[in-house]
């Protein structure tokens, strides 16, 4: 068989394996993303105060999933939310990481009233990590199944 000029089997195999890996990452992320949305929509396992206390569907509609990308030397898909408060902070992130509510009441915003505000207790409601933990095996299986399907369908060119 004549040798193809400019053809590098290893480069073609690497590109095909990357496509298969990306498809697997998306399949795995879909499992977790769906679980996070269900926690907010149907199971009523969301945050307990603020704009989203009784309308968890509002958070569910902001859940996003990135395309596969390189970060810190590994391929990954990021699942999160793009929801921001009018002040620009991420309300869901504050609940996921934890925060201390500051009771503001009618105390005003001048310097003397800022010092007298009462501070509440630390509050944290994790939704994303438990969804990942509970679906880890399903996500792994979806990744493996998708990569195998891509490879069986001839995604990898044969070496000449």
PAVEXBA-45113 format. One line per field, with one value per residue: residue in one letter; x, y, z of N, C-alpha, C in turn. Coordinates in steps of 0.05 Angstrom, whole numbers, plus 5000, padded with zeros to 4 digits. Each point is the difference from the previous one (the first is absolute). Example, Ala and Ser with C-alpha at 12.3 -4.5 7.8 and 13.67 -1.06 7.14 Angstrom:
<pts>
rest <- [a|s]
n.u <- [5264|4993]
n.v <- [4886|5021]
n.w <- [5156|4986]
ca.u <- [4982|5016]
ca.v <- [5024|5024]
ca.w <- [5000|5001]
c.u <- [5018|4985]
c.v <- [5024|5022]
c.w <- [5000|5014]
</pts>
This chain:
<pts>
rest <- [x|x|x|x|x|x|x|x|x|x|x|x|x|x|x|x|x|x|x|x|x|x|x|x|x|x|x|x|x|x|x|x|x|x|x|x|x|x|x|x|x|x|x|x|x|x|x|x|x|x|x|x|x|x|x|x|x|x|x|x|x|x|x|x|x|x|x|x|x|x|x|x|x|x|x|x|x|x|x|x|x|x|x|x|x|x|x|x|x|x|x|x|x|x|x|x|x|x|x|x|x|x|x|x|x|x|x|x|x|x|x|x|x|x|x|x|x|x|x|x|x|x|x|x|x|x|x|x|x|x|x|x|x|x|x|x|x|x|x|x|x|x|x|x|x|x|x|x|x|x|x|x|x|x|x|x|x|x|x|x]
n.u <- [5017|4992|5023|4982|5003|5013|4998|4991|5003|5022|5004|4994|5014|5019|4995|5000|5021|5010|4991|5010|5023|5000|4993|5019|5017|4990|5002|5023|5007|4989|5012|5023|5001|4990|5017|5018|4991|5000|5023|5005|4993|5007|5023|4998|5024|4991|5006|5004|5015|4992|5007|5016|4992|4981|5020|5005|4978|5000|5010|4982|4986|5016|4995|5026|5007|5026|5012|5009|5017|5023|5005|5021|5004|4974|4987|4982|4977|4993|4989|4982|4999|4986|4985|4994|5006|4982|5011|4995|4991|5012|4974|4998|5021|4988|4979|5012|5013|4978|4984|5003|4974|4998|4988|4986|4977|4991|5023|4994|5013|4996|5023|4985|4982|5021|5010|4975|5005|4979|5017|4990|4990|5021|4995|4994|4993|5012|5001|5021|5015|4978|4993|5024|5000|4975|5011|5020|4988|4976|5013|5013|4977|4987|5021|5003|4974|5001|5021|4990|4977|5012|5014|4978|4991|5024|4997|5013|5016|5000|5020|5013]
n.v <- [4976|5019|5011|5009|5020|5009|4973|5006|4973|5006|5020|4983|4981|5018|5010|4975|4994|5024|4995|4975|5010|5020|4981|4985|5022|5006|4975|5000|5023|4989|4978|5013|5013|4978|4987|5019|5001|4974|5003|5018|4986|4975|4999|5024|4992|5023|5024|5010|5019|5025|5009|4979|5010|5011|5009|4975|5000|5022|4985|4981|5021|5005|4974|5002|4992|5001|5008|4977|5003|5011|4990|5014|4997|5004|4982|5019|4995|5026|4993|5019|5025|5013|4992|5025|5011|5018|4992|4978|4992|4977|5003|4983|5014|5022|4988|4994|5023|5013|5011|5024|4997|5024|5002|5011|4990|5017|4987|5001|5017|5017|5012|5015|4999|5002|5014|5007|4993|4984|4982|4988|4976|4984|5004|4975|5000|4977|5005|5014|5002|5001|5017|5011|5001|5007|5015|4998|4978|5013|5021|4984|4987|5023|5009|4977|4999|5027|4999|4978|5012|5022|4986|4988|5025|4993|5011|4977|5014|4981|4989|5014]
n.w <- [5000|4984|5009|5017|4984|5021|4999|5023|4999|5014|4983|4980|5011|5005|4976|4991|5015|4992|4975|5003|5010|4982|4982|5011|5000|4977|4993|5013|4989|4978|5010|5006|4976|4989|5016|4994|4974|5002|5012|4982|4979|5003|5009|4992|4990|5006|4994|5024|4990|5000|4977|5007|5024|4985|4986|5008|4986|5014|5019|4999|4993|5021|5004|4998|4976|5006|4979|4991|5020|4994|5023|5008|4974|5004|4987|4998|5013|5000|5023|4995|5009|4983|5021|4997|5023|5005|5022|4985|5024|5002|5000|4979|4991|5009|4991|4976|5002|5005|5018|5009|5005|4990|5024|4980|4999|5018|5002|4975|4984|5019|5005|5016|4981|4983|5020|4999|4975|5004|5008|4980|4999|5000|4974|4994|4974|5000|4975|4990|5022|5016|4981|5001|5026|4999|4981|5017|5009|5000|5010|5017|5005|5002|5014|5014|5003|5004|5016|5012|5001|5007|5016|5007|4999|5006|5024|5006|4985|4982|5012|4982]
ca.u <- [4983|5016|5000|4988|5017|4987|4982|5013|4980|4998|4985|4972|4989|4997|4977|4976|4997|4991|4971|4985|5001|4982|4972|4996|4997|4974|4980|5002|4990|4971|4988|5002|4984|4972|4995|5000|4975|4978|5001|4987|4973|4981|5005|5000|5024|5015|5008|4977|4992|5005|4983|4995|4991|4977|4999|5025|5001|5016|5028|5003|5001|5026|5022|5014|5021|5018|5011|5026|5022|5024|5004|5020|5012|4981|4976|4978|4975|4993|4971|4997|4978|5008|4982|5013|4982|5002|5025|5021|5011|4986|4984|5003|5027|5001|4988|5016|5025|4993|5001|4987|4981|5001|4973|5002|4976|4998|5023|5014|5026|5021|5022|4994|4980|5013|5013|4980|4985|5004|5010|4987|5017|5010|4980|5010|4983|5013|4983|5015|5018|4985|4990|5023|5006|4979|4999|5028|5001|4985|5016|5023|4990|4993|5025|5012|4983|5002|5027|5001|4983|5016|5023|4990|4989|5022|5011|5029|5009|5019|5028|5008]
ca.v <- [5024|5025|5017|5026|5022|5019|4986|4991|4984|5006|5025|4995|4984|5019|5017|4984|4994|5024|5003|4980|5009|5023|4990|4987|5020|5013|4980|4998|5025|5001|4985|5017|5024|4993|4995|5026|5013|4986|5007|5027|5001|4980|4990|5023|5000|5023|5020|5004|5028|5017|5000|4974|4983|4985|4997|4988|4998|5023|4992|4978|5010|5013|4980|4998|4979|5010|4981|4990|5019|4994|5016|4988|4977|4978|5005|5001|5015|5014|5003|5022|5018|5027|5019|5021|5019|5027|5011|4987|4975|4975|4991|4972|4994|5006|4978|4976|5002|5008|5028|5010|5021|5024|5011|5028|5014|5029|5013|5019|4993|5017|4986|4992|4978|4976|4987|4989|4979|4974|4980|4974|4976|4990|4984|4987|4980|4989|4986|4989|4978|4976|4989|4985|4976|4980|4991|4994|4975|5003|5018|4984|4981|5015|5007|4976|4991|5018|4997|4975|5002|5016|4984|4977|5010|5007|5027|4999|4989|4978|5007|4986]
ca.w <- [5000|4998|5024|4996|5009|5018|5018|5025|5014|5028|5002|4994|5023|5023|4995|5002|5028|5013|4993|5015|5028|5002|5000|5026|5021|4997|5009|5029|5011|4997|5022|5024|4995|5003|5028|5013|4993|5013|5028|5003|4989|5009|5027|5018|5016|4992|5020|5018|5004|4977|4976|4990|5021|4993|4971|4993|4971|4991|4999|4981|4973|4995|5001|4974|4996|4979|4981|5010|4997|5016|5024|5018|4988|4995|4985|5019|4994|5024|5005|5019|4995|4992|5014|5016|5013|4989|5009|4985|5011|4994|5023|5004|5009|5029|5014|4997|5016|5027|5005|5025|4994|5017|5003|4995|5010|4994|5013|4983|4989|5009|5013|5027|5000|4990|5022|5018|4987|5012|4982|5002|5001|4974|4986|4976|4988|4977|4981|4978|5008|5005|4974|4988|5016|4996|4972|4991|4986|4975|4983|4990|4980|4975|4988|4988|4979|4977|4988|4986|4976|4981|4991|4984|4975|4982|5005|4997|4974|5002|4994|4975]
c.u <- [5018|4997|4988|5019|4984|4981|5015|4979|4996|4984|4971|4987|4996|4976|4974|4994|4990|4970|4984|4999|4981|4971|4994|4996|4973|4978|5000|4989|4970|4985|4999|4983|4971|4993|4999|4974|4976|4999|4986|4971|4980|5003|4999|5023|5018|5006|4975|4992|5005|4981|4992|4988|4976|4997|5027|5003|5016|5029|5004|5003|5027|5023|5012|5020|5018|5006|5026|5022|5024|5002|5019|5010|4982|4976|4976|4976|4992|4970|4997|4975|5010|4982|5016|4978|5003|5027|5024|5012|4983|4985|5003|5028|5002|4987|5017|5025|4994|5003|4987|4982|5003|4972|5002|4976|4999|5023|5014|5027|5022|5021|4993|4980|5013|5013|4979|4983|5005|5008|4987|5020|5009|4980|5013|4981|5014|4980|5016|5017|4984|4989|5022|5006|4979|4999|5027|5001|4986|5016|5024|4991|4993|5025|5012|4983|5003|5027|5002|4984|5015|5022|4991|4989|5022|5011|5030|5008|5020|5028|5008|5028]
c.v <- [5025|5016|5027|5022|5019|4986|4989|4984|5007|5026|4996|4984|5018|5018|4984|4993|5024|5005|4980|5008|5023|4991|4986|5019|5013|4980|4998|5026|5003|4986|5018|5025|4995|4996|5026|5014|4987|5007|5027|4999|4982|4992|5022|5000|5023|5019|5009|5029|5015|4997|4972|4981|4982|4996|4988|4995|5024|4994|4978|5010|5014|4981|4998|4978|5009|4979|4988|5020|4991|5019|4985|4974|4976|5009|4999|5014|5012|5003|5022|5015|5027|5021|5019|5017|5027|5013|4987|4975|4976|4990|4970|4993|5006|4977|4975|5001|5006|5030|5006|5022|5023|5011|5030|5016|5029|5016|5021|4991|5019|4985|4991|4977|4974|4984|4987|4978|4973|4980|4973|4977|4992|4982|4989|4979|4991|4986|4987|4976|4975|4987|4985|4975|4978|4988|4992|4975|5002|5017|4985|4980|5014|5008|4976|4990|5017|4998|4974|5001|5016|4983|4976|5010|5009|5027|5000|4989|4978|5010|4983|4987]
c.w <- [5000|5025|4994|5010|5018|5019|5024|5015|5029|5005|4995|5022|5024|4997|5003|5029|5016|4995|5017|5030|5005|5001|5026|5022|4999|5010|5030|5013|4997|5023|5025|4998|5004|5029|5016|4995|5014|5030|5005|4992|5015|5029|5021|5019|4992|5023|5015|5004|4974|4977|4992|5020|4992|4969|4990|4970|4988|5000|4979|4972|4993|5001|4972|5001|4977|4979|5012|4995|5018|5024|5018|4990|4997|4984|5019|4988|5027|5002|5021|4994|4992|5013|5018|5013|4987|5008|4987|5013|4993|5025|5004|5011|5030|5016|4999|5017|5029|5004|5027|4991|5019|5000|4997|5011|4991|5011|4983|4991|5009|5016|5028|5001|4990|5024|5019|4988|5013|4978|5005|5001|4972|4987|4975|4991|4975|4982|4978|5008|5006|4974|4986|5016|4995|4972|4989|4983|4973|4980|4988|4979|4974|4985|4985|4976|4975|4986|4984|4974|4978|4988|4982|4973|4981|5004|4998|4973|5004|4993|4975|5004]
</pts>
